[in-house]
Amino acid sequence: MMRALSPAILLPTVLLMAACAGPVRPERTAPPPLQPAEFTGTVRDDADSGPAPPRTEVLQDVTLAVVEQRAMAQHPSLAAARARIEAAKGRVYQAGRMPNPRAKVALEAGPLEDGNTVEDGALIVGVNQAIPTSDRLESATRVEEAETVARERELDALSVEVRRAARGAFATALHAQEIVARLTTLLEVAERRVELVRHRIAAGDESEDAVLRVELEAVSARHELERAQGRLDQALTALTAAVGDPGLAFGHLQGELGSAFELPSLAELLSRLEANPTLLAANAGSEAARARFDLARDLASPDVDLGLAYRRTEAGNDSIDVQFTVPLRVSDRGQGRITEARAGILDAQARERSARLALETDARGAWQRADAAWRHLSLLEDEVLPRAERLLEQSALRYDAGDIPLDELLRLRARWAGVGLDHLDALHETMLAWVELTAFLTEAP
C-alpha cells in the first residue's frame, strides 16, 4: 500500500498564521509567508555559548543525498572496514606461497692441528626446501579467501548501519528545523496579540489583566523557540557525527519529512532477511570457521625437508649430498589446533543462529513501530487535519464578515499551529520508523 505524505500538508500552518502579521488594526491582505530558510537563529545570543569548535567546511541547503554520499565516502568505520578487506586480500596472496628455500654453507672435518683448517676440511654448499605433504597451502588460501568474503560482508552490513544512522540523523535535524520555523511563526502571532491587547486597553476595551495573559503566552512562545533552537543545534551536531567528519558543519537543510513509501507485509519482510548483509556476514563467518578446521587438519601432516648439497673434500673428491628430514609426531600432533578449530565451527554456527534470531526480532519490532506510526499519521491526515482546516477556514470567513474579532481568529490559528506541530512530530516518528525498517529491506550488493 502506497502512502504519499504530501508536503502540501506541511505548509498550511505557516501560510495561514503568517496572514496575521500585518498591522494591529484588521487588515484583509496578508504578507508573504515566512519560510523556514529565513530563520537565522537570532533569538539566542550565541556569544554566551562559548567558542565554537573549528570548522573546515560549512554546507548550506544540504539534501539527504549529499549527506548519504558524504557518510559513505568518508565515515571512518567504513574506511577501517575497507582497510581490513585489503589486509585480507594480502593474506590470500601470501597463504599460497611455498616456504622460501634455505641456503647452506658448511665446513666439515677441518683439522685444528697439523694442517690448514679451511683448505684441509670439506666444504659443503647446498640448499634446503620444505615440501608440504598435505594440501595446507590450498587450505590456507581457502581460509584467507573465506576471511576476505567475511570482511566484505561485514562492510556491507556496516554500510547499511552508517546509511541508516545518516538518514535518521538527517530526518531528526530536518524535523528540528521545521519546528524552529513553526515556533518562529507562533512567536510572531503571540507578539501581534500582545500589541492588539495593548491597543484595546488604551482604547478602554480590555482589562489590565488581559495583557498579562497574552504577554505570558508570548514569553512561553519565546522560551519554546529557544529550546527548539537548542534541539536543532544538537541535531546538527549528531548529523555531523553520523557523517563521520568532525570538521564539517551544516547550515540549512533541504528536504521534506513526508515522502512516498510502501509498507511491506510482515511475511514479505521476514522472507527478505536471508539476503540481509548482517546475516550474510554471519554465514561468511561460519564458512571461514570450516575452512580453518580443514587447515588445522592439514597442518597435522608434517612437511618434508629436502636438502641438496655439493661437497668438496681436501682429496679432491667432489660429491653430492641428498637429505630428507621428516619431523616425528611425538609431542605435537596438532590435536590442539584441530580441537580449537572444531570449537570455532560450533561458535560460528551459534553466532549465526544468534544473528538470525536478533535480526528477525529487530525486524518484527521495526515493522510494528512503522505500522503504528503510519496509522497514527493517517489518523492525523485523514481525520484531524481536515477538520481543523475547515474550522480555521470558517473562522476566517466569520472574521471577514465581522462576526468575530481578530484576537479570536489569532487564538484559533495558534491552536491550528499546535495541531501542525503534532503533525510534524508524527511525520518525524514515521520517517524514523521507515528509516529503521529500510535497514531490513536492504540486500547486499
C-alpha positions as CSV (number, residue, x, y, z in Angstrom):
1,M,0.0,0.0,0.0
2,M,1.5,3.3,-1.1
3,R,1.2,6.2,1.2
4,A,2.1,9.7,-0.1
5,L,2.9,12.1,2.6
6,S,2.4,15.2,0.6
7,P,4.4,18.3,1.5
8,A,1.3,20.4,0.9
9,I,0.0,19.3,4.3
10,L,3.1,20.8,5.9
11,L,2.7,24.3,4.7
12,P,-0.8,25.4,5.6
13,T,0.2,26.3,9.1
14,V,2.9,28.7,8.0
15,L,0.7,30.2,5.3
16,L,-2.3,30.7,7.5
17,M,-0.6,32.1,10.5
18,A,1.6,34.4,8.6
19,A,-1.5,36.1,7.3
20,C,-1.9,37.9,10.6
21,A,1.5,39.5,10.5
22,G,0.1,42.8,9.2
23,P,-0.7,46.0,11.3
24,V,-2.7,45.7,14.5
25,R,-5.9,47.1,13.0
26,P,-7.8,44.5,11.0
27,E,-6.4,44.0,7.5
28,R,-7.6,41.9,4.7
29,T,-4.3,41.5,2.9
30,A,-1.6,39.2,4.1
31,P,2.2,39.5,3.7
32,P,4.2,36.7,2.1
33,P,4.5,33.6,4.3
34,L,7.6,33.1,6.5
35,Q,9.8,30.4,5.0
36,P,11.9,28.1,7.3
37,A,15.1,29.2,5.5
38,E,14.6,32.8,6.7
39,F,15.2,31.9,10.3
40,T,18.7,33.0,11.3
41,G,18.8,31.9,14.9
42,T,18.9,35.5,16.3
43,V,16.6,34.6,19.2
44,R,19.5,33.5,21.3
45,D,22.9,35.1,21.9
46,D,25.4,32.6,20.6
47,A,28.2,34.6,22.3
48,D,27.2,33.1,25.6
49,S,27.6,29.5,24.4
50,G,31.5,29.6,24.3
51,P,33.9,29.4,21.4
52,A,32.7,27.2,18.5
53,P,34.8,24.3,17.5
54,P,37.0,24.8,14.4
55,R,35.2,24.0,11.2
56,T,36.8,23.4,7.8
57,E,33.6,23.4,5.7
58,V,30.1,24.6,6.1
59,L,27.4,23.1,3.8
60,Q,24.2,25.0,3.0
61,D,21.0,23.7,1.5
62,V,22.1,20.2,2.2
63,T,19.9,17.3,0.8
64,L,19.7,13.8,2.1
65,A,21.5,12.5,-1.0
66,V,24.5,14.7,-0.1
67,V,24.5,13.5,3.5
68,E,24.5,9.9,2.4
69,Q,27.2,10.4,-0.1
70,R,29.4,12.1,2.4
71,A,28.8,9.4,5.0
72,M,29.5,6.5,2.6
73,A,32.7,8.2,1.3
74,Q,34.4,9.3,4.5
75,H,33.0,7.6,7.6
76,P,36.0,6.3,9.5
77,S,34.3,3.0,10.4
78,L,33.8,2.2,6.7
79,A,37.4,3.3,5.9
80,A,38.6,0.8,8.6
81,A,36.5,-1.9,7.1
82,R,37.9,-1.3,3.7
83,A,41.4,-1.5,5.1
84,R,40.6,-4.9,6.7
85,I,39.5,-6.1,3.3
86,E,42.8,-5.1,1.7
87,A,44.7,-6.8,4.5
88,A,42.7,-10.0,4.0
89,K,43.5,-9.9,0.2
90,G,47.2,-9.6,1.1
91,R,46.9,-12.7,3.3
92,V,45.2,-14.5,0.4
93,Y,48.2,-13.9,-1.8
94,Q,50.7,-14.8,1.0
95,A,48.8,-18.0,2.1
96,G,49.5,-19.9,-1.1
97,R,53.3,-19.2,-1.3
98,M,55.7,-22.1,-0.9
99,P,58.2,-21.7,2.0
100,N,61.4,-20.0,0.9
101,P,64.4,-22.3,0.4
102,R,67.3,-22.0,2.9
103,A,70.9,-21.7,1.6
104,K,73.5,-23.8,3.4
105,V,77.3,-23.3,3.6
106,A,79.3,-25.5,5.9
107,L,82.8,-26.6,6.6
108,E,83.3,-30.2,8.0
109,A,86.3,-32.1,9.3
110,G,88.6,-29.1,9.3
111,P,91.7,-30.1,11.3
112,L,92.7,-27.9,14.2
113,E,96.3,-29.2,14.2
114,D,98.7,-30.5,11.6
115,G,97.2,-28.8,8.7
116,N,95.1,-25.9,7.3
117,T,91.7,-25.9,8.8
118,V,89.9,-24.4,5.8
119,E,91.8,-26.0,3.0
120,D,92.0,-29.5,4.5
121,G,88.3,-29.5,5.5
122,A,85.3,-30.5,3.5
123,L,83.3,-27.5,2.1
124,I,79.6,-28.1,1.7
125,V,77.3,-25.7,-0.3
126,G,73.7,-26.5,-0.6
127,V,70.0,-25.6,-0.3
128,N,67.1,-26.9,1.8
129,Q,63.5,-26.7,0.9
130,A,60.4,-27.6,3.0
131,I,57.9,-29.5,0.9
132,P,54.3,-29.8,2.2
133,T,52.9,-33.3,2.2
134,S,49.3,-32.1,2.6
135,D,47.1,-29.6,0.9
136,R,47.9,-27.0,3.6
137,L,48.8,-24.3,1.0
138,E,45.4,-24.7,-0.7
139,S,43.6,-24.9,2.7
140,A,45.4,-21.7,3.9
141,T,44.4,-19.9,0.7
142,R,40.7,-21.0,1.2
143,V,40.8,-19.7,4.8
144,E,42.0,-16.3,3.8
145,E,39.6,-16.2,0.9
146,A,36.8,-17.0,3.3
147,E,38.1,-14.3,5.6
148,T,38.1,-11.8,2.8
149,V,34.4,-12.7,2.0
150,A,33.6,-12.3,5.6
151,R,35.2,-8.9,5.8
152,E,33.3,-7.8,2.6
153,R,30.0,-8.9,4.1
154,E,30.9,-7.0,7.3
155,L,31.5,-3.9,5.2
156,D,28.1,-4.4,3.5
157,A,26.4,-4.7,6.9
158,L,28.3,-1.7,8.3
159,S,27.3,0.4,5.2
160,V,23.7,-0.3,6.0
161,E,24.1,0.9,9.6
162,V,26.0,4.0,8.5
163,R,23.4,4.8,5.9
164,R,20.6,4.2,8.4
165,A,22.3,6.4,11.0
166,A,22.8,9.2,8.4
167,R,19.2,9.1,7.3
168,G,17.9,9.1,10.8
169,A,20.1,12.0,11.9
170,F,19.0,13.9,8.8
171,A,15.3,13.3,9.5
172,T,15.8,14.4,13.1
173,A,17.7,17.6,12.1
174,L,15.1,18.4,9.4
175,H,12.3,17.9,11.9
176,A,14.0,20.2,14.4
177,Q,14.5,22.8,11.7
178,E,10.8,22.7,10.8
179,I,9.9,23.0,14.5
180,V,12.0,26.1,14.7
181,A,10.3,27.6,11.7
182,R,6.8,26.9,13.1
183,L,7.6,28.2,16.6
184,T,9.1,31.3,15.0
185,T,5.7,32.0,13.4
186,L,3.9,31.2,16.7
187,L,6.1,33.7,18.4
188,E,5.2,36.4,15.9
189,V,1.5,35.6,16.4
190,A,1.9,35.9,20.1
191,E,3.6,39.2,19.8
192,R,0.9,40.5,17.5
193,R,-1.7,39.5,20.1
194,V,0.2,41.5,22.8
195,E,0.2,44.6,20.6
196,L,-3.5,44.1,19.9
197,V,-4.5,43.8,23.6
198,R,-2.4,46.8,24.5
199,H,-4.2,48.9,21.9
200,R,-7.5,47.7,23.3
201,I,-6.5,48.6,26.8
202,A,-5.6,52.1,25.6
203,A,-9.0,52.4,24.0
204,G,-10.7,51.1,27.2
205,D,-12.0,48.0,25.5
206,E,-9.9,45.5,27.6
207,S,-9.0,44.9,31.2
208,E,-5.4,45.3,32.5
209,D,-5.0,41.6,33.3
210,A,-5.6,40.7,29.7
211,V,-2.2,42.0,28.6
212,L,-0.6,39.9,31.3
213,R,-2.1,36.7,29.9
214,V,-1.0,37.4,26.3
215,E,2.4,38.5,27.5
216,L,2.8,35.2,29.3
217,E,1.9,33.4,26.1
218,A,4.5,35.4,24.2
219,V,7.2,34.6,26.8
220,S,6.3,31.0,26.7
221,A,6.5,31.0,22.9
222,R,9.9,32.6,23.0
223,H,11.1,30.0,25.6
224,E,9.8,27.2,23.4
225,L,11.6,28.7,20.4
226,E,14.9,28.9,22.2
227,R,14.5,25.3,23.4
228,A,13.8,24.2,19.8
229,Q,16.8,26.1,18.6
230,G,18.9,24.2,21.1
231,R,17.5,20.9,19.9
232,L,18.3,21.9,16.3
233,D,21.9,22.6,17.2
234,Q,22.2,19.2,18.9
235,A,20.5,17.5,15.9
236,L,23.0,19.2,13.5
237,T,25.9,18.0,15.7
238,A,24.5,14.5,15.7
239,L,24.3,14.7,11.9
240,T,27.9,15.7,11.7
241,A,28.8,12.6,13.8
242,A,26.7,10.4,11.6
243,V,28.6,11.6,8.5
244,G,31.8,11.0,10.3
245,D,33.6,14.3,9.7
246,P,34.1,16.5,12.8
247,G,35.3,19.3,10.6
248,L,32.0,19.6,8.8
249,A,29.2,21.9,9.7
250,F,25.6,22.0,8.3
251,G,23.6,25.1,7.7
252,H,20.1,25.0,6.3
253,L,18.8,21.6,5.2
254,Q,16.6,20.9,2.2
255,G,14.1,18.2,2.2
256,E,10.6,17.1,3.2
257,L,9.7,14.9,6.2
258,G,6.9,13.5,4.1
259,S,7.8,11.0,1.3
260,A,6.1,8.2,-0.5
261,F,6.8,4.8,0.9
262,E,5.4,1.3,0.7
263,L,5.0,-0.7,3.9
264,P,5.5,-4.4,3.1
265,S,3.7,-7.1,4.9
266,L,5.5,-8.7,7.8
267,A,5.7,-12.1,6.0
268,E,7.4,-10.4,3.0
269,L,9.8,-8.5,5.3
270,L,10.8,-11.8,7.1
271,S,11.3,-13.6,3.8
272,R,13.8,-11.0,2.6
273,L,16.1,-11.4,5.7
274,E,18.0,-14.2,4.0
275,A,19.7,-11.6,1.8
276,N,20.3,-9.2,4.6
277,P,24.0,-8.2,4.9
278,T,24.1,-8.9,8.6
279,L,23.0,-12.5,8.1
280,L,25.3,-13.0,5.2
281,A,28.2,-11.8,7.3
282,A,27.3,-14.4,9.9
283,N,27.2,-17.0,7.2
284,A,30.6,-16.0,5.9
285,G,32.0,-16.3,9.4
286,S,30.7,-19.9,9.5
287,E,32.4,-20.7,6.2
288,A,35.6,-19.2,7.4
289,A,35.5,-21.4,10.6
290,R,35.0,-24.5,8.5
291,A,38.0,-23.5,6.3
292,R,40.1,-23.0,9.4
293,F,39.2,-26.6,10.6
294,D,40.3,-28.0,7.2
295,L,43.6,-26.1,7.6
296,A,44.2,-27.4,11.1
297,R,43.8,-31.0,9.9
298,D,46.2,-30.4,7.0
299,L,48.8,-28.8,9.4
300,A,48.8,-32.0,11.3
301,S,50.7,-33.6,8.4
302,P,54.4,-32.6,8.7
303,D,56.4,-31.0,6.0
304,V,59.3,-32.9,4.4
305,D,62.6,-31.1,4.4
306,L,64.6,-31.8,1.2
307,G,68.3,-30.9,1.3
308,L,70.7,-30.9,-1.7
309,A,74.4,-30.0,-1.2
310,Y,77.7,-30.0,-3.1
311,R,80.6,-31.4,-1.1
312,R,84.3,-30.6,-1.9
313,T,86.9,-32.6,0.0
314,E,90.6,-32.0,0.6
315,A,91.4,-35.0,-1.5
316,G,89.6,-33.5,-4.5
317,N,86.7,-36.0,-4.4
318,D,83.6,-33.9,-5.1
319,S,80.2,-35.3,-4.3
320,I,76.5,-34.5,-3.9
321,D,74.6,-34.9,-0.7
322,V,70.9,-35.6,-0.7
323,Q,69.0,-35.4,2.6
324,F,65.3,-35.9,3.6
325,T,64.2,-34.8,7.0
326,V,60.8,-35.7,8.4
327,P,59.6,-34.4,11.8
328,L,58.4,-37.2,14.1
329,R,55.0,-36.5,15.5
330,V,55.8,-37.4,19.1
331,S,55.0,-34.4,21.3
332,D,53.0,-32.2,18.9
333,R,50.4,-33.9,16.7
334,G,48.3,-30.8,16.1
335,Q,45.3,-32.1,18.0
336,G,45.1,-28.9,20.0
337,R,44.7,-26.8,16.8
338,I,42.1,-29.3,15.5
339,T,40.1,-29.1,18.7
340,E,40.3,-25.3,18.6
341,A,39.1,-25.2,15.0
342,R,36.2,-27.6,15.7
343,A,35.1,-25.4,18.6
344,G,35.4,-22.4,16.3
345,I,32.9,-24.0,13.9
346,L,30.4,-24.5,16.8
347,D,31.0,-20.9,17.9
348,A,30.4,-19.5,14.4
349,Q,27.3,-21.6,14.0
350,A,25.9,-20.4,17.3
351,R,26.7,-16.8,16.3
352,E,24.9,-17.3,13.0
353,R,21.8,-18.6,14.8
354,S,22.0,-15.7,17.3
355,A,22.3,-13.2,14.4
356,R,19.3,-14.7,12.7
357,L,17.2,-14.6,15.9
358,A,18.3,-11.0,16.6
359,L,17.7,-9.9,13.0
360,E,14.2,-11.4,12.9
361,T,13.3,-10.0,16.3
362,D,14.5,-6.5,15.4
363,A,12.7,-6.7,12.0
364,R,9.4,-7.6,13.7
365,G,9.9,-4.7,16.1
366,A,10.7,-2.2,13.3
367,W,7.7,-3.3,11.3
368,Q,5.4,-2.9,14.3
369,R,6.7,0.6,15.0
370,A,6.4,1.6,11.4
371,D,2.9,0.2,11.2
372,A,1.8,2.1,14.4
373,A,3.5,5.3,13.3
374,W,1.9,5.1,9.8
375,R,-1.6,4.5,11.4
376,H,-1.2,7.5,13.7
377,L,-0.1,9.7,10.8
378,S,-3.0,8.5,8.7
379,L,-5.4,9.4,11.5
380,L,-4.0,12.9,11.7
381,E,-4.0,13.5,8.0
382,D,-7.4,11.8,7.3
383,E,-9.4,12.9,10.3
384,V,-7.8,15.6,12.5
385,L,-6.1,18.0,10.0
386,P,-9.1,18.3,7.5
387,R,-11.5,19.2,10.4
388,A,-9.1,21.6,11.9
389,E,-8.5,23.2,8.5
390,R,-12.3,23.5,7.8
391,L,-12.7,25.1,11.3
392,L,-10.0,27.6,10.5
393,E,-11.4,28.4,7.1
394,Q,-14.9,29.0,8.6
395,S,-13.4,31.3,11.3
396,A,-11.5,33.3,8.6
397,L,-14.9,33.8,6.8
398,R,-16.5,34.9,10.0
399,Y,-13.7,37.3,10.7
400,D,-14.1,38.7,7.2
401,A,-17.8,39.1,7.8
402,G,-17.0,40.9,11.1
403,D,-18.6,38.2,13.3
404,I,-15.5,37.5,15.3
405,P,-12.7,39.8,16.4
406,L,-9.1,39.4,15.3
407,D,-8.0,38.2,18.7
408,E,-10.3,35.2,18.5
409,L,-9.0,34.4,15.0
410,L,-5.4,34.6,16.3
411,R,-6.3,32.2,19.1
412,L,-7.8,29.7,16.6
413,R,-4.7,30.0,14.4
414,A,-2.5,29.3,17.4
415,R,-4.5,26.2,18.1
416,W,-4.2,25.2,14.5
417,A,-0.4,25.6,14.7
418,G,-0.4,23.2,17.7
419,V,-2.1,20.6,15.5
420,G,0.5,21.3,12.9
421,L,3.3,20.7,15.4
422,D,1.6,17.4,16.3
423,H,1.6,16.5,12.6
424,L,5.3,17.3,12.3
425,D,6.0,15.1,15.3
426,A,4.0,12.3,13.7
427,L,5.9,12.8,10.4
428,H,9.2,12.6,12.2
429,E,8.2,9.4,14.0
430,T,7.0,7.8,10.8
431,M,10.2,8.7,8.9
432,L,12.4,7.4,11.7
433,A,10.4,4.1,11.8
434,W,10.7,3.9,8.0
435,V,14.5,4.5,8.1
436,E,14.8,1.7,10.6
437,L,12.7,-0.6,8.5
438,T,14.8,0.0,5.4
439,A,17.8,-1.5,7.1
440,F,16.0,-4.9,6.9
441,L,14.9,-4.4,3.3
442,T,18.5,-3.7,2.1
443,E,20.2,-6.5,0.3
444,A,23.9,-7.0,-0.1
445,P,25.3,-5.8,-3.5
